[in-house]
Amino acid sequence: MVSRLFSPQADSRPAGESLTGTANSVTVRAIEVGERIETARLERADLSSDNPVAFEEGEGGFVVIFRFGVIVLFGLSPLEEERVIAGLKERIGRPREEREEETVTLVTPSERDDHVTASGVIHVKSFSPERAIVIADALAKSVAMASDERAVTLAFENLEPFARELAEKGKVPSQRAEMLKKIGSALLVRQRVVGRVAVEEKPDVLWDRPDLERLYARMEDTFELRERAAALKSKLEVMGETATALTDLLDTARSHRLELTIVLLIVFEIIITFFQMFVGRLTH
């Protein structure tokens, strides 16, 4: 581990000079720990940023916390990672039983400009909190989308049997209550995904550091953020249309049943009226 990954003077060093004078390799892990992390009023004296929350950790580590449930850890041991996550336990909403993760290697210094290799190794000219936040933003979005993609796929699989039965038999499935539960779950997934991660938004740090735009663009390309966001949006639209269509069919079927019930009641009332008239004639 590097003695100090980040320092206020990091970006003022000449290109090709690391904090220790030699090339350093750091493991970066992005972990989705929950659906949300409450970062408001997270008070620390050593905050490098408050949106997202970012701070140094231990002897040579760095942590970036995103409100949409992802923590990105630079240069921490597994024990240190779990300690950080445990410290946020009370702030994590809907903790994940199965954590989605992404791990990359960060190398400095780079003889070239900041870049990402075909194998996914990130090379930067020097370590700095700003560069860490840019890298963490792309990683966090990738991890969050991977989780969303899995949730949307599961929702599709839940709706598929009902759509198949409708296509094959031409009628609304008989398990009405079960279908309503699946539709409700699918709509909850859609609502959660739509409002959780704004992939198109760039990190705020780029307003102050436009020189890091290229690094972010390369991270976007490497993890195919825009392409995956577009595909996810299309799936959500199809899922919403499917759920709406099934709900409309249920409503239509229910309306038909109500109409039939009303007709039967009217017929029954007519029969009773005629019966009463017939009995009245007999008695007279």
C-alpha positions as CSV (number, residue, x, y, z in Angstrom):
1,M,0.0,0.0,0.0
2,V,1.2,3.5,-0.7
3,S,2.3,5.5,2.3
4,R,0.0,8.4,1.1
5,L,-2.2,8.1,-2.0
6,F,-3.5,11.6,-1.8
7,S,-2.1,15.0,-0.7
8,P,-3.0,18.6,-1.5
9,Q,0.1,18.9,-3.6
10,A,-0.5,15.7,-5.7
11,D,-1.7,17.5,-8.8
12,S,1.2,20.0,-8.6
13,R,3.8,17.3,-9.1
14,P,5.5,17.1,-12.5
15,A,4.0,14.5,-14.9
16,G,5.6,11.1,-14.3
17,E,6.5,11.7,-10.6
18,S,4.6,9.7,-8.1
19,L,4.2,10.4,-4.4
20,T,6.9,7.9,-3.6
21,G,9.0,8.4,-6.8
22,T,8.1,4.9,-8.1
23,A,5.1,3.4,-9.8
24,N,2.3,2.4,-7.5
25,S,-0.6,0.0,-8.1
26,V,-3.8,0.3,-6.0
27,T,-6.9,-1.9,-5.9
28,V,-10.1,0.0,-6.3
29,R,-13.4,-1.7,-5.3
30,A,-16.9,-0.4,-5.8
31,I,-19.5,-2.2,-3.7
32,E,-23.3,-1.7,-3.7
33,V,-24.2,-2.1,0.0
34,G,-27.8,-1.0,-0.2
35,E,-30.5,0.8,-2.0
36,R,-29.6,4.1,-0.4
37,I,-27.0,5.6,1.9
38,E,-27.9,8.6,4.0
39,T,-24.9,10.9,3.6
40,A,-26.4,14.1,5.0
41,R,-24.8,15.2,8.3
42,L,-22.0,12.7,7.9
43,E,-19.6,14.8,9.9
44,R,-15.8,14.2,9.5
45,A,-13.0,16.7,9.9
46,D,-11.1,15.2,6.9
47,L,-13.8,15.4,4.2
48,S,-12.3,16.0,0.7
49,S,-15.8,16.4,-0.7
50,D,-19.4,16.5,0.6
51,N,-21.1,15.6,-2.7
52,P,-20.3,12.8,-3.0
53,V,-18.9,12.3,0.5
54,A,-15.1,11.5,0.2
55,F,-12.4,11.2,2.7
56,E,-9.0,9.6,3.4
57,E,-9.0,6.4,5.4
58,G,-6.2,4.6,7.3
59,E,-2.6,5.1,6.2
60,G,-3.1,5.1,2.5
61,G,-6.7,4.7,1.5
62,F,-9.5,6.8,0.2
63,V,-13.3,6.3,0.4
64,V,-16.1,7.8,-1.8
65,I,-19.7,7.3,-0.7
66,F,-22.7,7.8,-3.1
67,R,-26.2,8.3,-1.9
68,F,-27.6,5.7,-4.4
69,G,-26.1,2.9,-2.2
70,V,-22.5,2.5,-3.5
71,I,-19.2,2.8,-1.7
72,V,-15.9,3.0,-3.6
73,L,-12.7,2.1,-1.7
74,F,-9.2,2.9,-2.8
75,G,-6.2,1.0,-1.5
76,L,-8.0,-0.6,1.5
77,S,-7.5,-4.1,2.9
78,P,-10.6,-6.4,3.1
79,L,-10.7,-5.8,6.9
80,E,-10.5,-2.0,6.5
81,E,-13.3,-2.2,3.8
82,E,-15.6,-4.0,6.2
83,R,-14.8,-1.6,9.0
84,V,-15.8,1.3,6.8
85,I,-19.0,-0.4,5.7
86,A,-19.8,-1.4,9.3
87,G,-19.4,2.3,10.3
88,L,-22.1,3.2,7.9
89,K,-24.5,0.5,8.9
90,E,-27.1,2.8,10.4
91,R,-27.1,5.0,7.3
92,I,-27.7,2.2,4.8
93,G,-31.3,1.8,3.6
94,R,-32.4,-1.7,2.4
95,P,-29.0,-3.4,2.7
96,R,-28.2,-5.9,-0.1
97,E,-27.9,-9.5,0.8
98,E,-25.9,-10.1,-2.3
99,R,-23.5,-7.2,-3.0
100,E,-22.8,-6.2,-6.5
101,E,-19.1,-5.3,-6.9
102,E,-16.6,-4.0,-9.4
103,T,-12.8,-4.2,-9.0
104,V,-10.2,-2.4,-11.0
105,T,-6.5,-1.6,-10.7
106,L,-5.3,2.0,-10.5
107,V,-1.6,2.7,-11.5
108,T,0.4,5.9,-11.1
109,P,2.4,7.6,-12.5
110,S,1.5,7.4,-16.1
111,E,4.0,8.4,-18.8
112,R,1.0,9.4,-21.0
113,D,-2.1,11.3,-20.1
114,D,-4.7,9.7,-17.9
115,H,-6.1,6.6,-19.8
116,V,-7.7,3.2,-19.4
117,T,-6.2,0.1,-21.0
118,A,-8.2,-2.5,-22.9
119,S,-7.9,-4.8,-19.8
120,G,-9.5,-2.1,-17.6
121,V,-6.4,-0.9,-15.8
122,I,-6.6,2.8,-15.1
123,H,-3.4,4.9,-15.4
124,V,-3.3,8.4,-14.0
125,K,-0.5,11.0,-14.0
126,S,-0.8,11.5,-10.2
127,F,-3.2,10.6,-7.4
128,S,-5.6,13.3,-6.1
129,P,-9.0,13.4,-4.5
130,E,-10.5,14.9,-7.7
131,R,-9.2,12.1,-9.9
132,A,-10.4,9.5,-7.3
133,I,-13.9,11.1,-7.3
134,V,-14.1,11.0,-11.1
135,I,-13.0,7.4,-11.2
136,A,-15.3,6.5,-8.3
137,D,-18.3,8.1,-10.0
138,A,-18.0,6.0,-13.1
139,L,-17.4,2.8,-11.1
140,A,-20.3,3.5,-8.8
141,K,-22.7,4.0,-11.7
142,S,-21.5,0.8,-13.4
143,V,-22.1,-1.2,-10.2
144,A,-25.6,0.4,-9.6
145,M,-26.6,-0.3,-13.2
146,A,-25.4,-3.9,-12.9
147,S,-27.7,-4.3,-9.9
148,D,-30.6,-2.6,-11.7
149,E,-30.1,-4.7,-14.8
150,R,-30.4,-7.8,-12.7
151,A,-33.5,-6.6,-11.0
152,V,-35.2,-5.7,-14.3
153,T,-34.3,-9.1,-15.8
154,L,-35.9,-10.8,-12.8
155,A,-39.0,-8.6,-13.1
156,F,-39.2,-9.6,-16.8
157,E,-38.9,-13.3,-15.9
158,N,-41.7,-12.9,-13.4
159,L,-44.1,-11.3,-15.9
160,E,-43.1,-13.7,-18.8
161,P,-45.3,-16.7,-17.8
162,F,-48.5,-14.5,-17.7
163,A,-47.7,-12.9,-21.1
164,R,-47.0,-16.4,-22.5
165,E,-50.3,-17.8,-21.2
166,L,-52.1,-14.8,-22.7
167,A,-50.3,-15.3,-26.1
168,E,-51.0,-19.1,-26.2
169,K,-54.5,-19.3,-24.7
170,G,-55.8,-15.8,-25.6
171,K,-57.2,-15.2,-22.2
172,V,-56.3,-13.6,-18.9
173,P,-54.4,-16.0,-16.6
174,S,-56.5,-17.4,-13.8
175,Q,-54.0,-16.6,-11.0
176,R,-55.2,-13.0,-10.7
177,A,-53.8,-12.3,-7.2
178,E,-50.4,-13.8,-8.1
179,M,-50.3,-11.8,-11.3
180,L,-51.1,-8.5,-9.5
181,K,-48.3,-9.2,-7.0
182,K,-45.8,-9.7,-9.9
183,I,-47.1,-6.6,-11.7
184,G,-46.7,-4.6,-8.5
185,S,-43.2,-5.9,-8.0
186,A,-42.2,-5.0,-11.6
187,L,-43.6,-1.5,-11.2
188,L,-41.7,-1.0,-7.9
189,V,-38.5,-2.1,-9.7
190,R,-39.2,0.4,-12.5
191,Q,-39.9,3.2,-10.1
192,R,-36.8,2.5,-8.1
193,V,-34.5,2.2,-11.1
194,V,-35.8,5.4,-12.8
195,G,-35.2,7.6,-9.7
196,R,-32.0,6.1,-8.4
197,V,-29.0,6.8,-10.6
198,A,-28.7,9.7,-13.1
199,V,-26.1,8.2,-15.4
200,E,-26.2,11.1,-17.8
201,E,-25.1,13.5,-15.1
202,K,-21.4,14.2,-14.8
203,P,-19.7,14.5,-11.4
204,D,-19.7,18.0,-9.9
205,V,-16.0,18.0,-9.6
206,L,-15.7,18.4,-13.3
207,W,-17.0,22.0,-13.0
208,D,-13.9,22.9,-11.1
209,R,-11.6,20.5,-12.9
210,P,-12.5,20.5,-16.6
211,D,-9.1,19.0,-17.3
212,L,-10.5,15.7,-15.9
213,E,-13.3,15.5,-18.5
214,R,-11.2,13.3,-20.8
215,L,-10.5,10.8,-17.9
216,Y,-14.3,10.7,-17.2
217,A,-15.1,10.2,-20.9
218,R,-12.7,7.3,-21.0
219,M,-14.2,5.7,-17.9
220,E,-17.7,6.2,-19.5
221,D,-16.5,4.4,-22.6
222,T,-14.8,1.6,-20.8
223,F,-17.8,0.7,-18.7
224,E,-20.3,1.5,-21.5
225,L,-22.3,3.7,-19.2
226,R,-24.4,5.5,-21.8
227,E,-25.1,2.4,-23.9
228,R,-26.2,0.4,-20.8
229,A,-28.3,3.3,-19.6
230,A,-30.1,3.4,-23.0
231,A,-30.7,-0.3,-23.0
232,L,-32.0,-0.2,-19.4
233,K,-34.3,2.6,-20.3
234,S,-35.7,0.6,-23.2
235,K,-36.3,-2.4,-21.0
236,L,-38.0,-0.3,-18.4
237,E,-40.4,1.1,-21.1
238,V,-41.2,-2.4,-22.3
239,M,-41.7,-3.6,-18.8
240,G,-44.0,-0.7,-18.0
241,E,-46.0,-1.3,-21.1
242,T,-46.3,-5.0,-20.4
243,A,-47.4,-4.4,-16.8
244,T,-50.0,-1.7,-18.0
245,A,-51.4,-4.1,-20.7
246,L,-51.8,-6.9,-18.2
247,T,-53.4,-4.6,-15.7
248,D,-55.8,-3.2,-18.3
249,L,-56.7,-6.8,-19.3
250,L,-57.5,-7.6,-15.7
251,D,-59.6,-4.5,-15.4
252,T,-61.4,-5.4,-18.6
253,A,-62.1,-8.9,-17.4
254,R,-63.3,-7.6,-14.1
255,S,-65.6,-5.1,-15.9
256,H,-67.1,-8.0,-17.9
257,R,-67.7,-10.0,-14.8
258,L,-69.4,-7.0,-13.2
259,E,-71.5,-6.4,-16.2
260,L,-72.5,-10.1,-16.3
261,T,-73.3,-10.0,-12.6
262,I,-75.5,-7.0,-13.1
263,V,-77.3,-8.6,-16.0
264,L,-77.9,-11.8,-14.0
265,L,-79.3,-9.7,-11.1
266,I,-81.6,-7.9,-13.4
267,V,-82.8,-11.2,-14.9
268,F,-83.2,-12.7,-11.4
269,E,-85.3,-9.6,-10.3
270,I,-87.5,-10.0,-13.4
271,I,-88.0,-13.6,-12.7
272,I,-88.9,-12.8,-9.0
273,T,-91.4,-10.1,-10.3
274,F,-93.1,-12.5,-12.7
275,F,-93.2,-15.2,-10.0
276,Q,-94.9,-12.8,-7.6
277,M,-97.4,-11.8,-10.3
278,F,-98.1,-15.4,-11.0
279,V,-98.6,-16.3,-7.3
280,G,-100.8,-13.2,-6.9
281,R,-103.2,-14.3,-9.7
282,L,-103.4,-17.8,-8.2
283,T,-104.4,-16.4,-4.8
284,H,-107.2,-14.3,-6.4
